[in-house]
C-alpha cells in the first residue's frame, strides 16, 4: 500500500511500512450525504421543555401549561452563542403532551390556556431556528407516553390510559404514533434530526410503521436511535456526560431499536472498525448533572469540564448536543445564557490559533511548524470520511532539538480526533499510519498551542 505526498506536506511520503490493507476500499461502509452534513455540524443544542415542569405527576393537567414569556428567538441566541449549528426540541416527551396543534388525542397545547389554546411551540421553534441559521430537529418519544398508558419505556401499553388497556389499546397507540409522525414530519418543512430516545418498537411487535413514514416524508433526516433499518441512523454513546469512549468508531455491526440503556465497555457504544453499518455516535449532555429540565437542582459543569467534553465528543469522532432547560416562563435563565456564551468563546479561542495545517494521502505526512509559531500541545486530525474510516493505528512524532520523539499513539480518527499532549518545542510534526483498511486520506492535520 503506497500513497503520494500532498502539496504543502513535508518529508518522505508514501513510505511502505510493511503492512497490508485489512480490507478493500470498495468494501468499506460509507456515510450517506446526510451523515456527512451532520458530522460537519459538530455541535447541536437540545431544548428540554415539557409539561411536567408546570405541575405534579408524570402527566399533569394541560390547564397548568401557560408559558407567558416564551421566546424561541432567545433560545436560538443561546445556541448561537455556544456555537451550535442545529437544534432539537422535545416536541413530545414521555408525558405524551403534544406541543403543537393536534387532535390525535386530547392532551396538548390545544387543551392548554397558552395563547388561548392556539399556540404551537414546534412552529415557533422551527421558525426561530431558520431565522437564526440553525437546522431544526425534533425529539419524539415513542417508547413511553404516560397519558396513553405506556409507562415501561418499551413502547407497549402497560397500564390503563386514554385508549384503555390491552391489545386493542396497543393498536390504537401505534396508530397514534403514526399520526404524530405524519403531522410533525409533514407540517414543518425539512427537519435535520429526529430523536427517538429509547427507540421505536417494530411493527411486528406492535409498534408503529415509523420507517415507512420517515422514508416517505423526511428521507434526509438524521435519526437518533430510530428504526434499525434506517440509512441515516446515529447511535448513543452510553452516557449523558457528553463524552465518548476512545476509540469510538463510526461503524458498527448492527444497531438495536434503542441501542443500549446504560454505559458499557462493549462495542455497542464504541462501535467497531469491522462494522458494516455507518452509525456514528452523538453525545447528549445537560448543562449540569441530571439538569435536563429546569426543575432539576444541582451544580453546573465547570468551564474546564465543558471544554473537556468538547475534546472528548467532537474530538472523538462524535457530535456534541448540549441541553438547554428553559424556565416555566419560557425563557432560559440569564445565568445559563452566560454559561453558553462563555463556553462558545472558549472553544472559539481554543481553535482559532492554528499554527500550521496540511492534508494529504498516504501513510506518512509531515507538518512543518513556523519558526515564530512557538511550542505545540494539541493536534487535530480529520479523515475524508466520504471515503470511509480507513485509519486503524497511527503515531504522531515531533522533531524537537534535531530528534524525533513519539508523542502520541492512537487508533480511530474518523471525522475528527483531537489530541492533547504536554507542550513541546517542535520544528515539525509527523503523522505515521501504521495500520489501515485502505490508503489513508487526511482532510486536516493541524497543530495548535493552548
C-alpha positions as CSV (number, residue, x, y, z in Angstrom):
1,X,0.0,0.0,0.0
2,X,1.5,3.3,-1.1
3,X,0.4,6.9,-1.2
4,X,1.6,10.2,-2.6
5,X,2.7,13.3,-0.7
6,X,0.1,16.0,-0.9
7,X,1.0,19.6,-1.7
8,X,2.0,21.5,1.4
9,X,3.4,18.5,3.3
10,X,7.0,17.8,4.1
11,X,9.3,14.8,4.4
12,X,9.1,11.4,2.8
13,X,5.6,10.4,1.7
14,X,4.1,7.1,0.8
15,X,6.7,5.0,2.6
16,X,5.8,1.3,2.8
17,X,5.6,0.3,6.4
18,X,5.3,-3.4,5.5
19,X,1.7,-3.9,6.5
20,X,-1.2,-4.9,4.3
21,X,-4.6,-3.3,4.0
22,X,-7.1,-5.1,6.1
23,X,-9.9,-4.6,3.7
24,X,-10.5,-3.5,0.2
25,X,-11.5,0.2,-0.1
26,X,-14.6,-0.7,-2.1
27,X,-15.9,-2.9,0.8
28,X,-15.7,-0.1,3.5
29,X,-19.1,1.2,4.8
30,X,-19.6,4.8,3.8
31,X,-21.7,7.6,5.3
32,X,-24.7,8.9,3.5
33,X,-24.8,12.6,2.4
34,X,-26.9,13.3,5.5
35,X,-24.3,11.7,7.7
36,X,-21.6,13.9,6.1
37,X,-23.6,17.1,6.6
38,X,-24.4,16.1,10.2
39,X,-20.7,15.4,11.1
40,X,-19.6,18.8,9.8
41,X,-22.2,20.5,12.1
42,X,-20.3,19.0,15.1
43,X,-22.4,21.0,17.7
44,X,-26.1,20.9,18.4
45,X,-28.4,22.2,21.1
46,X,-31.2,20.4,22.9
47,X,-34.3,22.1,24.4
48,X,-36.0,20.0,27.1
49,X,-39.2,21.8,27.8
50,X,-42.3,19.8,28.7
51,X,-45.5,19.9,30.8
52,X,-44.0,18.2,34.0
53,X,-42.2,21.5,34.9
54,X,-45.7,23.1,35.3
55,X,-47.5,20.6,37.5
56,X,-47.1,17.4,39.7
57,X,-47.1,13.9,38.4
58,X,-45.9,12.3,35.2
59,X,-48.8,13.7,33.1
60,X,-50.2,16.9,34.7
61,X,-53.3,18.6,33.5
62,X,-52.9,20.6,30.4
63,X,-54.6,23.5,32.2
64,X,-51.3,24.2,34.0
65,X,-49.3,24.8,30.8
66,X,-49.0,28.5,30.2
67,X,-45.5,29.9,29.4
68,X,-46.4,33.6,29.1
69,X,-42.9,34.8,28.2
70,X,-41.9,32.0,25.9
71,X,-39.4,33.3,23.3
72,X,-37.8,30.8,21.0
73,X,-35.6,33.6,19.5
74,X,-33.9,33.8,22.9
75,X,-33.4,30.1,22.8
76,X,-31.6,30.5,19.5
77,X,-29.4,33.2,21.0
78,X,-28.2,30.5,23.4
79,X,-27.5,28.1,20.6
80,X,-25.7,30.7,18.5
81,X,-23.5,31.8,21.5
82,X,-22.4,28.2,22.2
83,X,-21.6,27.5,18.5
84,X,-24.4,25.1,17.7
85,X,-25.4,24.5,14.1
86,X,-28.6,22.5,14.7
87,X,-31.3,22.4,17.4
88,X,-33.6,19.7,18.7
89,X,-36.9,20.4,20.6
90,X,-38.8,17.9,22.8
91,X,-42.0,18.1,20.7
92,X,-43.5,15.1,22.6
93,X,-41.7,13.7,25.6
94,X,-42.7,10.9,28.0
95,X,-45.8,12.7,29.4
96,X,-47.3,12.4,25.9
97,X,-48.1,16.2,25.9
98,X,-48.2,17.4,22.2
99,X,-46.6,20.8,21.9
100,X,-48.2,21.6,18.5
101,X,-51.8,21.9,17.3
102,X,-53.2,18.4,17.1
103,X,-56.5,16.4,17.5
104,X,-54.8,13.0,17.7
105,X,-55.8,12.8,21.4
106,X,-56.9,15.5,23.9
107,X,-53.6,16.2,25.6
108,X,-51.5,19.1,24.3
109,X,-51.2,22.8,23.8
110,X,-54.7,22.8,22.2
111,X,-56.2,21.9,25.6
112,X,-54.0,24.5,27.5
113,X,-54.6,28.2,28.2
114,X,-51.4,29.2,26.5
115,X,-52.2,31.6,23.7
116,X,-55.9,30.7,24.1
117,X,-55.2,27.1,23.1
118,X,-53.8,28.2,19.8
119,X,-50.1,28.1,20.5
120,X,-47.7,25.9,18.6
121,X,-44.2,25.5,20.2
122,X,-43.0,23.3,17.3
123,X,-43.8,26.0,14.8
124,X,-42.2,28.7,17.0
125,X,-39.0,26.6,17.3
126,X,-38.7,25.8,13.6
127,X,-39.4,29.4,12.6
128,X,-36.8,30.8,15.0
129,X,-34.2,28.1,14.1
130,X,-34.4,29.1,10.4
131,X,-34.3,32.7,11.3
132,X,-31.0,32.2,13.1
133,X,-29.5,29.9,10.5
134,X,-30.0,26.7,12.6
135,X,-31.2,23.4,11.3
136,X,-34.3,22.3,13.2
137,X,-34.9,18.9,14.7
138,X,-37.5,17.3,16.9
139,X,-37.5,14.8,19.8
140,X,-40.5,12.4,19.6
141,X,-40.8,9.9,22.3
142,X,-42.4,6.7,21.1
143,X,-41.2,4.3,23.8
144,X,-43.4,5.8,26.5
145,X,-46.4,8.0,26.9
146,X,-47.9,8.4,30.4
147,X,-51.2,9.9,29.2
148,X,-51.8,6.9,26.9
149,X,-50.7,4.3,29.5
150,X,-47.3,3.4,28.0
151,X,-45.1,3.5,31.1
152,X,-42.4,0.9,30.8
153,X,-40.0,2.5,28.3
154,X,-40.6,-0.2,25.7
155,X,-43.4,1.2,23.5
156,X,-46.1,-1.2,24.9
157,X,-49.2,-0.2,26.7
158,X,-48.5,-1.2,30.3
159,X,-51.5,0.3,32.2
160,X,-54.9,1.9,31.5
161,X,-54.6,5.1,29.6
162,X,-56.8,7.2,27.3
163,X,-57.2,4.2,24.9
164,X,-57.7,1.7,27.7
165,X,-55.5,-1.4,28.2
166,X,-54.7,-4.5,26.2
167,X,-54.0,-5.3,22.5
168,X,-56.7,-3.0,21.2
169,X,-55.2,-0.2,23.1
170,X,-51.8,-1.1,21.7
171,X,-53.1,-0.9,18.2
172,X,-54.6,2.5,18.9
173,X,-51.3,3.6,20.5
174,X,-49.3,2.5,17.4
175,X,-51.8,4.4,15.2
176,X,-51.4,7.5,17.3
177,X,-47.6,7.3,16.9
178,X,-48.0,7.1,13.2
179,X,-50.4,10.1,13.3
180,X,-47.9,12.1,15.4
181,X,-45.1,11.3,12.9
182,X,-47.3,12.2,9.9
183,X,-48.2,15.6,11.4
184,X,-44.7,16.5,12.6
185,X,-42.9,15.3,9.5
186,X,-45.4,17.0,7.2
187,X,-46.3,20.4,8.7
188,X,-42.9,22.0,9.5
189,X,-40.7,21.6,6.4
190,X,-37.5,19.8,6.2
191,X,-36.2,18.5,9.6
192,X,-32.5,17.9,10.2
193,X,-32.6,15.4,13.0
194,X,-35.3,13.3,14.7
195,X,-34.7,11.9,18.2
196,X,-36.3,8.6,19.1
197,X,-34.9,8.4,22.6
198,X,-35.3,4.8,23.7
199,X,-36.0,3.6,20.2
200,X,-39.2,2.6,18.3
201,X,-41.0,-0.6,18.8
202,X,-41.0,-2.5,15.4
203,X,-44.4,-3.0,13.7
204,X,-44.1,-6.8,14.0
205,X,-44.0,-6.3,17.8
206,X,-47.0,-3.9,17.9
207,X,-45.2,-0.7,17.1
208,X,-45.8,2.0,14.5
209,X,-44.7,1.9,10.9
210,X,-42.2,4.6,11.6
211,X,-39.6,3.8,9.0
212,X,-42.1,3.8,6.2
213,X,-43.4,7.2,7.3
214,X,-39.9,8.7,7.7
215,X,-38.7,7.4,4.3
216,X,-41.7,9.0,2.7
217,X,-41.8,12.3,4.4
218,X,-38.3,13.1,5.7
219,X,-35.8,10.8,3.9
220,X,-32.8,13.1,4.6
221,X,-33.3,13.4,8.3
222,X,-30.7,12.0,10.7
223,X,-32.3,9.5,13.1
224,X,-31.1,9.1,16.7
225,X,-32.0,5.6,17.9
226,X,-34.6,5.3,15.1
227,X,-35.7,2.1,13.3
228,X,-32.6,-0.1,12.8
229,X,-33.1,-0.4,9.1
230,X,-32.8,3.4,8.6
231,X,-30.0,4.6,6.4
232,X,-29.3,7.9,8.3
233,X,-29.1,6.4,11.8
234,X,-26.9,7.6,14.6
235,X,-26.3,6.0,18.0
236,X,-26.0,6.8,21.7
237,X,-22.5,6.6,23.3
238,X,-23.8,5.1,26.6
239,X,-23.8,8.0,29.0
240,X,-25.2,11.5,29.5
241,X,-21.9,13.1,30.5
242,X,-21.0,14.4,27.0
243,X,-18.0,12.1,26.5
244,X,-17.5,9.3,24.1
245,X,-15.2,6.3,24.7
246,X,-12.0,6.1,22.8
247,X,-11.7,4.7,20.2
248,X,-15.2,5.5,19.1
249,X,-15.7,4.2,15.5
250,X,-18.5,5.5,13.2
251,X,-19.2,1.9,12.1
252,X,-20.9,-0.9,14.0
253,X,-22.1,-4.5,13.3
254,X,-25.8,-3.7,13.9
255,X,-28.0,-1.4,15.9
256,X,-30.9,-2.3,18.2
257,X,-34.0,-0.2,18.3
258,X,-32.8,1.6,21.5
259,X,-29.1,0.8,21.2
260,X,-28.4,0.4,24.9
261,X,-29.7,1.8,28.2
262,X,-26.5,2.1,30.3
263,X,-22.8,2.7,29.9
264,X,-20.8,-0.3,28.7
265,X,-17.3,-1.1,27.6
266,X,-18.6,-3.3,24.9
267,X,-18.6,-2.4,21.2
268,X,-22.3,-1.4,21.4
269,X,-21.1,2.1,22.4
270,X,-17.6,2.2,21.0
271,X,-18.5,0.8,17.6
272,X,-16.1,-1.4,15.8
273,X,-13.8,-0.9,12.8
274,X,-15.1,-4.3,11.4
275,X,-18.7,-3.0,11.4
276,X,-20.7,-2.9,8.1
277,X,-23.1,-0.2,9.1
278,X,-22.4,3.5,9.3
279,X,-23.9,4.8,12.6
280,X,-21.7,7.4,14.3
281,X,-22.3,8.5,18.0
282,X,-23.9,11.6,19.4
283,X,-23.0,12.8,22.9
284,X,-26.0,14.3,24.7
285,X,-25.5,16.2,28.0
286,X,-27.4,18.6,30.2
287,X,-25.7,21.8,31.5
288,X,-25.1,20.1,34.8
289,X,-25.5,16.5,36.1
290,X,-29.2,15.5,35.5
291,X,-30.3,19.0,34.7
292,X,-32.5,18.1,31.7
293,X,-35.5,20.1,32.9
294,X,-35.4,23.4,34.8
295,X,-36.9,21.7,37.9
296,X,-33.7,19.7,38.4
297,X,-31.4,21.0,41.1
298,X,-27.6,20.8,41.4
299,X,-24.4,22.4,40.2
300,X,-23.5,23.3,36.6
301,X,-20.5,21.8,34.9
302,X,-17.4,23.9,35.2
303,X,-15.9,25.6,32.2
304,X,-12.9,23.2,32.2
305,X,-15.4,20.3,32.3
306,X,-17.3,21.6,29.3
307,X,-14.1,22.2,27.3
308,X,-13.0,18.7,28.1
309,X,-16.5,17.4,26.9
310,X,-15.8,19.1,23.5
311,X,-12.5,17.4,23.1
312,X,-14.0,14.1,24.2
313,X,-17.0,14.2,22.0
314,X,-16.3,16.2,18.8
315,X,-12.6,15.2,19.3
316,X,-13.6,11.6,19.5
317,X,-15.5,11.3,16.2
318,X,-18.9,12.2,17.5
319,X,-21.2,15.3,17.7
320,X,-22.0,17.1,21.0
321,X,-25.6,18.1,21.7
322,X,-25.8,20.3,24.8
323,X,-29.1,20.8,26.6
324,X,-30.9,24.0,27.5
325,X,-33.7,23.8,30.0
326,X,-36.0,26.9,29.8
327,X,-37.8,28.1,32.8
328,X,-41.6,27.8,33.3
329,X,-41.8,31.4,31.9
330,X,-40.5,30.1,28.6
331,X,-37.1,31.9,28.9
332,X,-33.7,30.4,29.5
333,X,-32.2,31.7,32.8
334,X,-29.7,34.6,32.5
335,X,-27.1,32.6,34.4
336,X,-27.3,29.8,31.9
337,X,-27.2,32.1,28.9
338,X,-23.9,33.4,30.3
339,X,-22.5,29.8,30.5
340,X,-23.4,29.0,26.9
341,X,-21.7,32.3,25.7
342,X,-18.6,31.7,27.7
343,X,-18.3,28.1,26.5
344,X,-18.6,29.3,23.0
345,X,-15.9,31.9,23.5
346,X,-13.6,29.2,25.0
347,X,-14.0,26.9,22.1
348,X,-13.6,29.6,19.5
349,X,-10.4,30.9,21.2
350,X,-9.0,27.4,21.5
351,X,-9.3,26.6,17.9
352,X,-8.6,29.9,16.3
353,X,-4.9,29.9,16.9
354,X,-3.8,27.3,14.4
355,X,0.0,27.2,14.0
356,X,0.1,25.1,10.8
357,X,-2.2,22.9,8.7
358,X,-1.9,20.4,5.9
359,X,-3.7,17.5,4.3
360,X,-2.6,14.5,2.3
361,X,-2.8,10.9,1.1
362,X,-0.6,8.1,2.2
363,X,0.9,6.5,5.3
364,X,3.1,9.4,6.3
365,X,2.5,13.2,6.3
366,X,4.8,15.8,7.8
367,X,3.7,19.2,9.1
368,X,6.3,22.0,9.3
369,X,5.8,24.4,12.3
370,X,6.7,28.0,11.6
371,X,9.7,29.3,13.5
372,X,7.6,32.0,15.1
373,X,4.8,29.6,15.9
374,X,6.1,28.7,19.3
375,X,5.5,25.4,21.1
376,X,2.8,22.8,20.3
377,X,0.5,21.0,22.6
378,X,-2.5,20.0,20.5
379,X,-3.2,18.3,17.2
380,X,-6.4,18.0,15.2
381,X,-6.8,15.1,12.7
382,X,-9.6,14.6,10.2
383,X,-10.1,11.8,7.7
384,X,-12.0,12.2,4.4
385,X,-14.9,10.1,5.8
386,X,-16.8,10.2,2.5
387,X,-14.2,7.6,1.5
388,X,-14.7,5.6,4.7
389,X,-12.8,5.3,8.0
390,X,-9.5,3.9,6.8
391,X,-7.0,4.5,9.6
392,X,-6.7,1.8,12.3
393,X,-3.5,2.7,14.1
394,X,-1.2,5.8,13.9
395,X,1.6,7.6,15.7
396,X,2.3,11.3,16.0
397,X,6.0,12.3,16.3
398,X,7.7,15.6,16.9
399,X,11.0,16.8,15.6
400,X,12.5,18.6,18.6
401,X,16.1,19.6,19.0
402,X,17.0,17.6,16.0
403,X,15.5,14.3,17.3
404,X,12.2,12.6,16.5
405,X,10.1,11.8,19.6
406,X,6.8,9.9,19.6
407,X,4.3,12.0,21.5
408,X,1.1,10.0,20.8
409,X,-0.2,6.7,19.6
410,X,-3.9,6.4,18.5
411,X,-6.3,4.3,16.6
412,X,-9.6,5.9,15.4
413,X,-9.6,9.3,13.6
414,X,-12.8,9.4,11.6
415,X,-14.4,12.8,11.2
416,X,-12.2,14.4,13.8
417,X,-9.7,13.4,16.5
418,X,-8.3,15.9,19.0
419,X,-5.0,15.1,20.6
420,X,-3.6,16.9,23.6
421,X,-0.1,16.5,25.0
422,X,2.5,18.4,27.0
423,X,3.9,21.4,25.3
424,X,6.9,20.7,23.1
425,X,9.1,23.0,21.0
426,X,8.8,21.3,17.6
427,X,10.1,22.1,14.2
428,X,8.0,19.5,12.5
429,X,5.2,17.0,13.3
430,X,4.8,13.7,11.6
431,X,1.7,11.5,11.2
432,X,2.6,7.9,10.6
433,X,-0.2,5.5,9.9
434,X,0.9,2.0,10.9
435,X,-2.3,0.1,10.1
436,X,-5.2,0.9,7.8
437,X,-8.0,-0.6,5.8
438,X,-7.1,1.3,2.7
439,X,-4.9,4.2,1.7
440,X,-5.2,6.9,4.3
441,X,-6.8,10.1,3.2
442,X,-6.3,13.0,5.6
443,X,-8.6,16.0,5.3
444,X,-6.9,18.0,8.1
445,X,-3.6,17.7,10.1
446,X,-3.3,20.8,12.2
447,X,-1.2,22.0,15.1
448,X,-2.2,24.3,18.0
449,X,-0.8,25.7,21.2
450,X,-3.3,26.4,24.1
